[in-house]
Amino acid sequence: MREDTEEGLQLKHTLGLRLGLGVRMQGIRPELLLALMILLDLCRETSTIVIVTAILNGAHMRNSLHYTGAAVDFVIDLAVERVPWVTELRDRLGVTYDVLDEGDHIHIEYQPHFGAGT
Ligand SMILES: [Zn+2]
């Protein structure tokens, strides 16, 4: 049907990474930009829609890394199998990032754990 075709086309054009309205990104850390590139890669491979909802904007905990441009919140397509998807993202980002599934959104922060060994 014509409607289905148009919907399919529309969906195709929304796949990938998008910025939600009101996302403030002035002062974003380059380390976080790298995380967004890795996130985009995963989006494309899994045909997922990801919408960034907060970087520096929004209300967060007092010492939140959002305020230093080192954290991002986003929402993902509900059709995605969430747990393995988040696990895959966490594996790709490695130990210098924390990935937290907050239920209504997913949070990534650049949080290097400097310590023993180096
Ligand atoms: Zn957050």
Residues whose N, C-alpha, C, O or C-beta is under 5 A from the ligand:
A	BS01	ZN	V72 D73 H107
